Amino acid sequence: MSRHGKAIVYAVIFSVISILLSGCYLFPKEEEILAPPLIEPTEITYDVIEVKRGDIERKVTGTGTFVSTQQSPIFFKNRGGRFKEFHVEVGDEVEEGQLIAELITDNIETDIEKQSIALKKSQLNYQKIKEAGADKYDLEIARLDVELARIGLDSLRRELDEAKLHSPISGKVVYIDYKLNPGDYINAFQTIAYIADPTDIQLSYTGSNTSEFKIGMDVIVKIKDNEYEGEVVMTPANTPKDADEGLKNSVIISLEEIPDDVKMGDQAAISLTLEKREDVLVLPKNVVHNYMGRRFVKILEDDVRKERDIEIGVETPTEVEIIKGLEEGEKVIVQ
């Protein structure tokens, strides 16, 4: 190639390289990617309560019913037999000696009439032979016939009387065994009713926490809008073994004063204080955590949440007494 030709080639190559080097300026310039803005973390806030001093009281509250102090069980004492009927209803007022119930006596009334006639005949026969001047042997035999007839009549009358059950006291019928049907057999001493004296009453309380009551404890009794002082005189733990089953699950409270208008069956509110502390650290029960026997609270200390073990004293359904682990004024986190 001539020198002139080489010069042309070099010129072309130079031109191409120049174009290529300058070509990057022909494309649009890419935008610079901006870094994401910095986000400051949200400040954590807690609901807290301040540990304060106060009074706390653990007590039992409930409702009692006025019952008679004298409730007489009614039963057939001398014999059993087949039940016939009741002559009273629950709530009836009865007088001492009033008929309560009776047993089936079959034909005993007819037997009494027959025996009464037999006694009369033996008496007439005795009188007849006596007036006829009978010897002492015939007279004695006639007298014994009279005595035998009288014994038979007394026995039948006693049997009839024992088949009728009468009230031993004046009072109110508070229980009747309505499960008894005519013809059912009743054993002697089987209680079928209760008669209560409505003039002598006391307060009876039954509930799931009767074990908290002890003899001699003071109880506040509220009747209508007035409060009265009462004392525990019997608990299920001190009930006699032969007492009525209803009493075995009851706490009996005696009142120093009972309003005149209170009657058997009326109710009253009771309050028994078991424990009381004054001027102590008290917290709501819902802020105290319990995990496998460990009692602790979550506190806020220098804006940092921490756990703190505690010991508690008196505990109620809504509050607890703090005896160790916290100081007055500290802040406890409410969950």
C-alpha positions in Angstrom: 0.0 0.0 0.0 1.3 3.4 -0.8 2.0 5.9 1.9 -1.0 7.9 0.8 -3.3 4.9 1.2 -2.0 4.1 4.7 -2.7 7.7 5.7 -6.3 7.3 4.6 -6.8 4.1 6.5 -5.3 5.6 9.7 -7.6 8.6 9.3 -10.6 6.4 9.0 -9.6 4.3 12.1 -9.0 7.4 14.1 -12.4 8.8 13.1 -14.2 5.6 14.2 -12.4 5.5 17.5 -13.3 9.2 18.1 -16.9 8.5 17.3 -17.0 5.5 19.6 -15.4 7.4 22.5 -17.8 10.2 22.1 -20.8 7.9 21.7 -21.5 7.5 25.4 -22.4 11.1 25.5 -25.2 10.4 23.1 -27.2 8.2 25.7 -29.2 9.8 28.5 -27.5 10.0 31.8 -28.9 7.5 34.4 -30.5 9.0 37.6 -28.5 8.6 40.7 -30.3 6.1 43.2 -31.0 7.9 46.5 -30.4 6.2 49.8 -33.7 5.5 51.8 -34.5 8.1 54.5 -33.5 7.2 58.1 -36.6 6.2 60.2 -36.3 6.8 63.9 -37.6 3.9 66.1 -41.0 4.5 67.8 -40.7 5.2 71.4 -42.2 2.4 73.6 -44.7 3.5 76.2 -46.2 1.5 79.0 -49.3 1.9 81.2 -48.1 2.0 84.7 -49.4 2.4 88.2 -47.6 3.7 91.2 -47.1 1.6 94.3 -49.1 3.2 97.1 -50.2 2.5 100.6 -53.7 1.6 101.6 -55.9 -0.8 103.6 -56.8 -4.3 102.5 -59.4 -6.7 104.0 -60.1 -10.4 103.3 -63.7 -11.3 104.2 -66.5 -13.7 103.5 -69.8 -12.2 102.4 -73.1 -13.9 101.7 -76.8 -14.3 102.6 -78.2 -16.1 105.6 -81.7 -17.3 106.3 -83.5 -17.0 109.7 -84.5 -20.5 111.0 -86.0 -21.7 114.2 -83.7 -22.7 117.0 -86.2 -25.5 117.9 -87.1 -27.8 115.1 -88.7 -31.0 116.3 -88.4 -34.1 114.1 -91.7 -35.9 113.6 -91.7 -39.7 113.5 -93.6 -42.8 114.6 -91.9 -43.8 117.9 -93.5 -47.0 119.0 -94.0 -48.9 115.7 -93.5 -48.9 112.0 -96.2 -49.6 109.4 -97.6 -48.8 106.0 -98.1 -45.1 105.3 -101.6 -43.8 104.9 -101.6 -39.9 104.6 -100.5 -36.5 105.8 -103.0 -34.2 107.4 -100.9 -31.0 107.1 -98.8 -29.2 104.5 -95.5 -27.3 104.6 -96.1 -23.8 106.0 -99.1 -24.8 108.1 -99.4 -23.5 111.6 -100.1 -26.4 114.0 -101.0 -26.7 117.7 -99.5 -29.2 120.1 -101.2 -32.5 119.8 -102.6 -31.8 116.3 -102.7 -34.8 114.0 -99.9 -34.8 111.5 -100.0 -38.2 109.7 -101.2 -41.7 110.2 -100.5 -45.3 109.2 -102.9 -47.8 107.6 -104.7 -49.7 110.4 -106.6 -52.2 108.3 -109.7 -53.2 110.4 -108.5 -52.1 113.7 -111.5 -49.7 114.2 -113.9 -52.7 113.7 -111.8 -54.8 116.0 -112.1 -52.1 118.7 -115.9 -52.1 118.4 -116.0 -55.9 118.6 -113.7 -55.9 121.7 -115.8 -53.2 123.3 -118.9 -55.4 122.9 -116.9 -58.4 124.3 -116.0 -56.3 127.3 -119.5 -55.3 127.9 -120.7 -58.9 127.7 -118.1 -60.1 130.2 -119.1 -57.3 132.6 -122.8 -58.3 132.3 -121.9 -61.9 132.9 -119.9 -61.1 136.0 -122.7 -59.0 137.3 -125.2 -61.8 136.6 -123.4 -64.6 138.4 -122.5 -62.3 141.3 -126.2 -61.5 141.8 -127.0 -65.2 141.5 -124.8 -66.0 144.4 -122.1 -67.9 142.5 -119.3 -69.4 144.5 -116.0 -67.6 144.7 -114.4 -69.7 141.9 -117.0 -68.9 139.3 -117.0 -65.3 140.4 -113.2 -65.1 140.0 -113.4 -66.6 136.6 -116.0 -64.1 135.5 -113.9 -61.3 136.9 -110.8 -62.5 134.9 -112.9 -62.6 131.8 -113.7 -58.9 132.3 -110.1 -58.1 132.9 -109.0 -60.0 129.8 -111.5 -58.2 127.6 -110.4 -54.9 129.0 -106.7 -55.6 128.3 -107.6 -56.6 124.7 -109.5 -53.4 124.2 -106.7 -51.2 125.7 -104.2 -53.0 123.4 -106.3 -52.3 120.3 -106.8 -48.6 121.3 -103.1 -48.2 121.9 -102.3 -49.7 118.5 -104.7 -47.3 116.9 -103.3 -44.3 118.8 -99.7 -45.3 117.8 -100.7 -45.3 114.2 -101.6 -41.6 114.4 -98.7 -39.1 114.6 -99.4 -35.9 116.6 -97.3 -32.7 116.9 -95.2 -32.6 120.1 -95.1 -28.7 120.0 -97.0 -25.8 118.6 -95.3 -24.3 115.6 -94.9 -24.3 111.8 -94.5 -27.2 109.5 -91.1 -26.6 107.8 -90.6 -30.0 106.1 -92.6 -33.0 104.9 -91.3 -36.1 103.2 -93.4 -35.8 100.0 -91.6 -38.8 98.6 -93.8 -41.0 100.7 -96.7 -42.7 98.9 -99.7 -44.4 100.4 -98.7 -48.0 101.2 -95.0 -47.3 101.6 -93.5 -48.9 104.7 -92.2 -46.5 107.4 -89.8 -47.7 110.1 -90.1 -46.6 113.7 -88.1 -43.3 114.3 -87.9 -42.5 110.6 -88.3 -38.7 110.3 -91.1 -37.7 108.0 -91.7 -34.1 109.0 -90.3 -31.2 111.0 -92.2 -28.7 113.2 -90.4 -25.5 114.1 -91.1 -22.9 116.8 -91.3 -19.6 114.8 -90.9 -17.4 117.9 -87.3 -18.4 118.6 -85.1 -17.8 115.5 -81.4 -17.6 114.6 -79.5 -17.0 111.3 -78.3 -19.9 109.2 -75.7 -19.6 106.4 -74.7 -22.2 103.9 -72.1 -21.8 101.2 -68.9 -23.1 99.7 -66.7 -21.3 102.3 -68.3 -22.4 105.5 -65.0 -23.8 106.6 -63.7 -20.3 107.1 -66.1 -19.8 110.0 -65.0 -20.7 113.6 -67.0 -20.7 116.8 -66.9 -17.3 118.5 -66.1 -15.2 115.4 -67.9 -11.9 115.1 -70.2 -11.4 112.1 -71.8 -8.2 110.8 -75.4 -8.9 109.9 -77.3 -6.4 107.7 -81.1 -6.5 107.9 -82.7 -4.1 105.5 -80.6 -0.9 106.0 -79.4 -1.6 109.6 -76.3 -3.5 110.8 -76.3 -5.8 113.8 -73.6 -7.8 115.7 -73.7 -11.6 115.5 -71.6 -14.4 116.7 -70.8 -17.8 115.2 -72.2 -20.4 117.6 -72.1 -23.5 115.4 -70.2 -24.7 112.3 -70.3 -27.9 110.2 -67.1 -28.9 112.0 -68.9 -28.7 115.4 -72.3 -30.0 114.5 -73.4 -33.0 116.7 -73.4 -36.3 114.9 -77.0 -36.9 115.6 -78.1 -33.4 114.3 -80.3 -33.0 111.2 -78.5 -33.3 107.9 -79.4 -29.7 107.0 -77.5 -28.4 110.0 -74.4 -30.4 109.1 -73.7 -28.0 106.2 -74.7 -24.8 107.9 -73.1 -22.1 110.0 -75.4 -20.9 112.8 -75.1 -17.2 113.8 -76.7 -15.8 117.0 -77.7 -12.2 117.1 -77.7 -10.0 120.2 -80.7 -8.2 118.8 -83.3 -9.2 116.2 -85.9 -6.7 114.9 -89.5 -7.5 115.9 -90.6 -7.7 112.3 -88.1 -10.4 111.3 -89.7 -13.8 111.0 -88.6 -17.3 110.1 -87.6 -17.6 106.4 -86.4 -13.9 106.1 -82.9 -13.3 104.8 -80.0 -11.1 105.8 -76.6 -10.2 104.4 -73.6 -11.3 106.4 -70.0 -10.2 106.4 -67.1 -12.0 108.2 -63.7 -10.4 108.4 -60.9 -12.9 108.2 -57.8 -10.7 107.8 -57.3 -6.9 107.7 -54.2 -4.8 107.2 -53.9 -1.0 107.4 -51.4 1.3 105.8 -49.6 -1.4 103.8 -48.5 -1.6 100.1 -51.4 -2.7 98.0 -51.6 -3.6 94.3 -54.3 -4.7 92.0 -54.2 -8.5 91.7 -54.2 -8.4 87.9 -50.6 -6.9 87.8 -49.1 -9.8 89.8 -47.8 -12.7 87.7 -47.5 -16.3 88.9 -45.4 -18.7 87.1 -44.7 -22.1 88.6 -45.0 -20.7 92.1 -42.9 -17.6 91.4 -44.7 -14.3 92.1 -43.4 -11.3 90.2 -44.4 -7.9 88.7 -43.0 -6.0 85.7 -41.7 -2.6 86.7 -40.4 0.4 84.8 -37.0 1.4 86.1 -35.1 4.2 84.3 -37.5 3.7 81.4 -36.4 0.0 81.1 -38.9 -2.8 81.7 -37.7 -5.3 84.3 -39.1 -8.2 86.3 -39.1 -8.1 90.1 -39.9 -11.0 92.4 -42.3 -10.2 95.3 -43.9 -11.7 98.3 -47.5 -11.1 99.1 -49.5 -11.2 102.3 -53.3 -10.7 102.5 -54.9 -11.6 99.2 -58.4 -10.8 98.1 -60.2 -11.5 94.7 -59.1 -8.0 93.5 -56.1 -6.9 95.5 -52.9 -8.2 97.2 -50.7 -6.9 100.0 -47.0 -6.5 99.0 -44.7 -7.4 101.9 -41.4 -7.7 100.1 -39.9 -6.7 96.7 -41.4 -3.3 96.1 -41.1 0.2 97.6 -43.7 2.9 97.7 -43.6 5.1 94.6 -42.2 2.5 92.2 -44.0 2.1 88.9 -45.5 -1.2 88.0 -46.5 -2.0 84.4 -50.1 -2.8 83.8 -50.6 -5.6 81.3 
